[in-house]
Amino acid sequence: MTAIWRNTLTLVGATTLTLGMAHAQSPELSDPPEIEGDVVGDHGSHTLRMGIGLAESSPQYLSSQYFGEILEQRTDGRITVNVFPNSQLGDDVQMMEMLQTGTLDMTYPSSSATTGYVEELAAFDLPFLLPSREAAVAVMQSDVAQGMLDAFEGTGLKALAFSENGYRQLSNSARPVSSPDDVAGLDVRGLSVRTMENPVHLAIWEALGANPTPMAFGELFSAMEQGVVDGQENPWSTILTSNFNEVQDYGTETRHVYTPFIMMLSERTWDRMAPEYQELVLEAARQSAEYEIQLSAEYDDWSRDQLAERGMEITRLDDEQLAAFQDAVQPVYEEWAPRIGEDLIADIQKIVEESSN
């Protein structure tokens, strides 16, 4: 990708990004890879309904469209995919339940919403476990991650592939945040921060002194607009495509958790498919997941700077400030590592270390 702007700010302490970058309405995103492979045999027709949480401009939606294009082209139109964005069909938990009952064919939840089915996925919720995108991708493409996908067998959900939701960042409407003390409030109340219904996420924000408030993503914009919560935490691209900057004045690049997405198919739908169709769906899911990761990487920093251009005050933490957040959430590891599995966490840390060599 050719950059359409260049950030020339020098970071000194916590840098505040303000107006001044060339305005651009959309990033220069890579085109989807050319679809390769022969047309498979005729095993009947399937129309797959897929519900996702994010907007039409998101990498999640764009890659889901590519997934559908692969299936349509390689089946001569016998498999089609209709994508319903913006949580039209429900939140992640509701749509997974619909997959289990067979009333929806596909969804694309955050891994954080799936830990009730596969407890080991809570490893991805541990703070600061994955220090770089390269490390995260290495983990998602590992045998360890494949074992997590395979563990969905028998739940009514067929987990196809990991892709990127991304690094979660804090936004709020109350004050700039450059330290855990700013989250806790000290002389003022702690921030009320919307989280997913996930115990590790709740523990993170409690350790930071916030008041974590679980809430469905589809309800979040109006809750922030009405002052029900001060803020939330999501990747920059989600914050931008959801227009959260309209109700959030401050953002902090905390990168406290890297969250994958998991593309899923209803086991009932999967069982109705011929083996050759099943193989094609898996192949298309993996190809579209790789494309989604690429789009997310291209979108992330651009989204942050677009938010700054549109009026959000963005704080980028230096190493010392980041270390203060890491120290503050250490009790989360002490509580959750034994419950998630210390051997599993050690395996992930080994992959992370190898990816940086």
C-alpha positions as CSV (number, residue, x, y, z in Angstrom):
1,M,0.0,0.0,0.0
2,T,1.2,3.5,-0.8
3,A,0.8,5.9,2.1
4,I,-1.5,8.8,1.4
5,W,-0.1,10.8,4.3
6,R,3.0,10.8,6.5
7,N,2.9,11.4,10.2
8,T,5.9,13.7,11.0
9,L,5.1,14.3,14.7
10,T,8.0,13.6,17.1
11,L,6.8,11.7,20.1
12,V,7.9,13.3,23.4
13,G,6.1,11.7,26.4
14,A,2.4,11.4,25.7
15,T,2.0,13.0,22.3
16,T,-1.3,14.7,21.5
17,L,-2.3,14.4,17.9
18,T,-4.3,17.4,16.6
19,L,-5.4,18.7,13.3
20,G,-3.0,19.2,10.5
21,M,-2.7,16.0,8.5
22,A,-4.0,15.9,5.0
23,H,-7.6,15.0,5.0
24,A,-8.7,11.7,3.4
25,Q,-12.1,10.1,3.4
26,S,-10.8,6.6,3.0
27,P,-7.5,4.8,3.1
28,E,-5.8,3.2,0.2
29,L,-6.7,-0.4,0.9
30,S,-5.3,-3.4,-1.0
31,D,-7.6,-5.0,-3.6
32,P,-8.7,-8.5,-2.7
33,P,-6.4,-11.2,-4.1
34,E,-7.4,-12.7,-7.4
35,I,-9.6,-15.7,-6.9
36,E,-7.9,-18.9,-8.0
37,G,-8.9,-22.5,-8.3
38,D,-11.3,-24.6,-10.4
39,V,-15.0,-24.6,-10.1
40,V,-16.0,-27.5,-7.9
41,G,-18.7,-30.1,-8.6
42,D,-22.5,-29.4,-8.4
43,H,-23.7,-30.5,-5.0
44,G,-26.8,-28.4,-4.8
45,S,-27.4,-24.7,-3.9
46,H,-26.9,-22.9,-0.6
47,T,-27.7,-19.3,0.3
48,L,-25.8,-18.4,3.5
49,R,-27.0,-15.6,5.7
50,M,-24.1,-14.1,7.6
51,G,-24.5,-11.6,10.5
52,I,-21.6,-9.4,11.6
53,G,-21.2,-6.6,14.1
54,L,-19.4,-3.9,12.2
55,A,-20.2,-1.5,9.4
56,E,-20.0,-1.8,5.7
57,S,-16.7,0.2,5.6
58,S,-15.0,-2.2,8.1
59,P,-12.3,-4.7,7.1
60,Q,-14.7,-7.3,8.6
61,Y,-17.4,-6.5,6.1
62,L,-15.1,-6.1,3.1
63,S,-13.4,-9.5,3.7
64,S,-16.8,-11.1,4.3
65,Q,-17.8,-9.9,0.8
66,Y,-14.6,-11.4,-0.6
67,F,-15.4,-14.7,1.2
68,G,-18.8,-14.7,-0.6
69,E,-17.2,-13.9,-4.0
70,I,-14.8,-16.8,-3.7
71,L,-17.7,-19.2,-3.0
72,E,-19.9,-17.8,-5.7
73,Q,-17.2,-17.9,-8.4
74,R,-15.9,-21.4,-7.5
75,T,-19.4,-22.9,-7.5
76,D,-20.8,-21.1,-10.5
77,G,-23.2,-19.2,-8.3
78,R,-24.5,-22.3,-6.4
79,I,-23.3,-20.9,-3.0
80,T,-24.1,-17.3,-2.3
81,V,-23.5,-15.3,0.9
82,N,-25.7,-12.4,2.1
83,V,-23.9,-10.3,4.7
84,F,-25.9,-8.4,7.3
85,P,-23.7,-5.7,9.0
86,N,-24.1,-3.3,11.9
87,S,-25.4,-5.9,14.3
88,Q,-28.7,-6.0,12.4
89,L,-29.4,-9.6,13.5
90,G,-28.1,-9.3,17.1
91,D,-24.9,-9.0,19.0
92,D,-22.1,-11.7,18.9
93,V,-23.7,-13.8,21.6
94,Q,-27.2,-13.7,20.1
95,M,-25.9,-14.5,16.6
96,M,-23.9,-17.5,17.9
97,E,-27.0,-18.8,19.6
98,M,-28.8,-18.4,16.2
99,L,-26.1,-20.5,14.6
100,Q,-26.8,-23.2,17.2
101,T,-30.5,-23.3,16.5
102,G,-29.9,-23.1,12.7
103,T,-31.8,-19.8,12.3
104,L,-28.6,-18.2,11.0
105,D,-25.8,-19.7,8.9
106,M,-22.7,-17.7,9.7
107,T,-21.3,-15.0,12.1
108,Y,-18.0,-13.4,12.8
109,P,-17.7,-12.8,16.6
110,S,-14.8,-11.4,18.6
111,S,-13.0,-14.2,20.4
112,S,-13.9,-12.5,23.7
113,A,-17.5,-13.4,23.2
114,T,-16.7,-17.1,22.6
115,T,-15.0,-18.1,25.9
116,G,-18.2,-19.6,27.2
117,Y,-17.7,-22.3,24.5
118,V,-13.9,-22.7,24.6
119,E,-12.3,-21.5,27.8
120,E,-8.8,-21.5,26.3
121,L,-9.8,-18.6,24.1
122,A,-9.6,-16.3,27.2
123,A,-5.9,-16.4,26.7
124,F,-6.4,-13.7,24.0
125,D,-8.0,-11.5,26.6
126,L,-5.0,-11.4,28.8
127,P,-3.5,-7.8,28.8
128,F,-0.4,-7.1,26.8
129,L,0.2,-10.8,25.9
130,L,0.7,-10.1,22.2
131,P,3.2,-7.2,21.8
132,S,3.0,-6.9,18.0
133,R,0.7,-7.7,15.1
134,E,3.4,-10.0,13.8
135,A,3.3,-12.0,17.0
136,A,-0.5,-12.1,17.0
137,V,-0.6,-13.4,13.5
138,A,2.0,-16.1,14.3
139,V,-0.2,-17.2,17.2
140,M,-3.4,-17.2,15.2
141,Q,-1.8,-19.3,12.5
142,S,-0.2,-21.8,14.9
143,D,-1.2,-25.3,15.9
144,V,-2.2,-23.9,19.3
145,A,-4.8,-21.7,17.7
146,Q,-6.0,-24.5,15.4
147,G,-6.6,-26.6,18.5
148,M,-8.9,-23.8,19.9
149,L,-10.9,-23.8,16.6
150,D,-11.2,-27.6,16.7
151,A,-12.4,-27.4,20.3
152,F,-15.8,-25.9,19.1
153,E,-16.8,-29.4,17.8
154,G,-20.1,-30.4,19.4
155,T,-21.1,-26.9,20.4
156,G,-23.3,-26.3,17.3
157,L,-20.6,-23.9,16.0
158,K,-18.1,-24.7,13.3
159,A,-15.1,-22.4,13.8
160,L,-13.4,-21.8,10.4
161,A,-10.6,-19.3,10.8
162,F,-9.1,-16.5,13.0
163,S,-8.7,-13.0,11.7
164,E,-8.0,-9.6,13.2
165,N,-10.3,-7.5,15.4
166,G,-7.2,-5.7,16.5
167,Y,-5.6,-3.9,19.4
168,R,-8.1,-2.4,21.8
169,Q,-7.8,1.3,22.6
170,L,-9.5,3.4,25.2
171,S,-11.8,6.3,24.2
172,N,-13.9,8.4,26.6
173,S,-15.8,11.7,26.9
174,A,-14.5,12.8,30.3
175,R,-10.8,13.5,30.2
176,P,-7.4,12.7,28.6
177,V,-5.9,9.5,29.9
178,S,-2.2,9.0,30.0
179,S,-1.9,6.9,33.2
180,P,-4.0,4.4,35.3
181,D,-4.6,7.3,37.7
182,D,-6.5,9.1,35.0
183,V,-8.7,6.0,34.6
184,A,-9.3,5.7,38.3
185,G,-10.0,9.3,38.7
186,L,-8.4,9.9,42.1
187,D,-10.1,13.1,43.1
188,V,-13.0,12.4,40.7
189,R,-14.9,9.3,40.0
190,G,-13.4,6.5,37.9
191,L,-14.3,6.2,34.3
192,S,-17.3,4.1,33.4
193,V,-16.1,1.9,30.5
194,R,-18.2,-0.3,28.4
195,T,-16.8,-3.8,28.1
196,M,-17.9,-7.0,26.6
197,E,-19.5,-9.6,28.8
198,N,-16.2,-11.1,29.5
199,P,-14.7,-11.7,33.0
200,V,-11.1,-11.1,32.0
201,H,-12.0,-7.7,30.4
202,L,-14.0,-6.8,33.6
203,A,-10.9,-7.7,35.7
204,I,-8.6,-5.5,33.6
205,W,-10.7,-2.4,34.0
206,E,-11.4,-3.1,37.7
207,A,-7.6,-3.3,38.2
208,L,-7.2,0.0,36.5
209,G,-9.8,1.6,38.8
210,A,-12.6,2.0,36.2
211,N,-16.2,1.0,36.6
212,P,-16.6,-1.6,33.8
213,T,-20.1,-1.9,32.4
214,P,-20.9,-4.9,30.1
215,M,-23.1,-3.9,27.2
216,A,-24.1,-5.1,23.8
217,F,-22.1,-3.4,21.0
218,G,-25.3,-2.4,19.2
219,E,-26.4,-0.4,22.3
220,L,-23.1,1.4,22.8
221,F,-23.3,4.5,20.7
222,S,-26.6,5.6,22.2
223,A,-25.3,4.8,25.7
224,M,-22.3,7.0,25.2
225,E,-24.4,9.7,23.6
226,Q,-26.8,9.7,26.6
227,G,-23.9,9.6,29.2
228,V,-24.8,6.1,30.5
229,V,-21.1,5.3,30.1
230,D,-18.1,7.5,29.7
231,G,-16.2,5.4,27.3
232,Q,-15.4,2.1,25.7
233,E,-12.4,0.1,24.3
234,N,-12.2,-1.1,20.7
235,P,-9.7,-1.0,17.8
236,W,-9.2,2.4,16.1
237,S,-10.9,1.1,12.9
238,T,-14.0,0.1,14.9
239,I,-14.1,3.5,16.7
240,L,-13.9,5.3,13.4
241,T,-16.3,3.2,11.3
242,S,-18.8,3.3,14.2
243,N,-18.6,7.1,14.4
244,F,-17.7,7.0,18.1
245,N,-15.8,10.2,17.6
246,E,-19.1,12.0,17.5
247,V,-19.7,11.2,21.2
248,Q,-16.1,10.7,22.4
249,D,-13.6,13.5,22.8
250,Y,-10.5,11.6,24.0
251,G,-8.7,8.5,22.8
252,T,-5.6,6.7,24.3
253,E,-3.5,4.2,22.4
254,T,-3.3,1.7,25.2
255,R,-3.0,-1.5,23.0
256,H,-4.0,-3.4,26.1
257,V,-5.5,-6.4,24.4
258,Y,-5.2,-7.9,20.9
259,T,-8.5,-9.5,20.0
260,P,-9.1,-11.9,17.1
261,F,-12.3,-12.4,15.2
262,I,-13.4,-16.0,14.5
263,M,-15.4,-16.8,11.3
264,M,-18.1,-19.3,12.2
265,L,-20.6,-21.5,10.4
266,S,-23.6,-23.2,12.0
267,E,-22.9,-26.9,12.4
268,R,-26.3,-27.6,11.0
269,T,-25.4,-25.8,7.9
270,W,-22.0,-27.5,7.7
271,D,-23.6,-30.9,8.0
272,R,-25.9,-30.2,5.1
273,M,-23.0,-29.5,2.8
274,A,-21.2,-32.0,0.6
275,P,-17.6,-32.7,1.6
276,E,-16.3,-30.8,-1.4
277,Y,-18.3,-27.8,-0.4
278,Q,-17.0,-28.1,3.1
279,E,-13.4,-28.1,1.9
280,L,-14.1,-25.0,-0.3
281,V,-15.8,-23.1,2.6
282,L,-12.7,-23.8,4.8
283,E,-10.4,-22.6,2.0
284,A,-12.4,-19.5,1.4
285,A,-12.6,-18.7,5.1
286,R,-8.8,-18.9,5.5
287,Q,-8.2,-16.8,2.3
288,S,-10.6,-14.1,3.4
289,A,-9.2,-14.1,6.9
290,E,-5.7,-13.4,5.5
291,Y,-7.2,-10.5,3.5
292,E,-9.0,-9.2,6.6
293,I,-5.8,-9.1,8.6
294,Q,-4.1,-7.2,5.7
295,L,-7.0,-4.7,5.6
296,S,-7.0,-4.2,9.3
297,A,-3.2,-3.5,9.3
298,E,-3.8,-0.9,6.6
299,Y,-6.8,0.6,8.3
300,D,-5.5,0.8,11.9
301,D,-3.0,3.7,12.0
302,W,-5.0,5.6,9.3
303,S,-8.1,5.3,11.5
304,R,-6.3,6.7,14.5
305,D,-5.1,9.7,12.6
306,Q,-8.5,10.3,11.0
307,L,-10.1,10.3,14.4
308,A,-7.5,13.0,15.4
309,E,-8.4,15.0,12.3
310,R,-12.0,14.8,13.1
311,G,-11.5,16.3,16.5
312,M,-10.7,13.4,18.9
313,E,-7.7,14.2,21.1
314,I,-5.4,11.1,20.8
315,T,-2.8,10.3,23.5
316,R,0.0,8.0,22.5
317,L,1.8,6.5,25.5
318,D,5.6,6.3,25.8
319,D,7.3,3.3,27.2
320,E,7.3,4.5,30.8
321,Q,3.5,5.3,30.6
322,L,2.8,1.9,29.0
323,A,4.7,0.1,31.7
324,A,2.5,1.8,34.3
325,F,-0.6,0.2,32.7
326,Q,1.2,-3.1,32.5
327,D,2.1,-3.0,36.2
328,A,-1.5,-2.1,37.1
329,V,-3.0,-5.1,35.4
330,Q,-0.5,-7.7,36.7
331,P,-3.1,-9.0,39.2
332,V,-5.2,-10.0,36.2
333,Y,-2.5,-12.5,35.3
334,E,-2.1,-13.7,38.8
335,E,-5.9,-14.4,38.9
336,W,-6.5,-15.8,35.5
337,A,-3.3,-17.6,34.3
338,P,-4.0,-20.7,36.4
339,R,-7.6,-20.8,35.3
340,I,-6.9,-20.4,31.6
341,G,-3.9,-22.7,31.7
342,E,-0.3,-21.8,32.5
343,D,1.0,-24.3,29.9
344,L,-1.2,-22.8,27.2
345,I,0.0,-19.3,28.1
346,A,3.7,-20.5,28.0
347,D,3.1,-22.0,24.6
348,I,1.7,-18.7,23.3
349,Q,4.6,-16.8,24.9
350,K,7.1,-19.2,23.1
351,I,5.4,-18.5,19.7
352,V,5.6,-14.7,20.5
353,E,9.3,-15.0,21.3
354,E,10.1,-17.0,18.2
355,S,8.2,-14.5,16.0
356,S,10.4,-11.7,17.1
357,N,13.7,-13.5,16.3
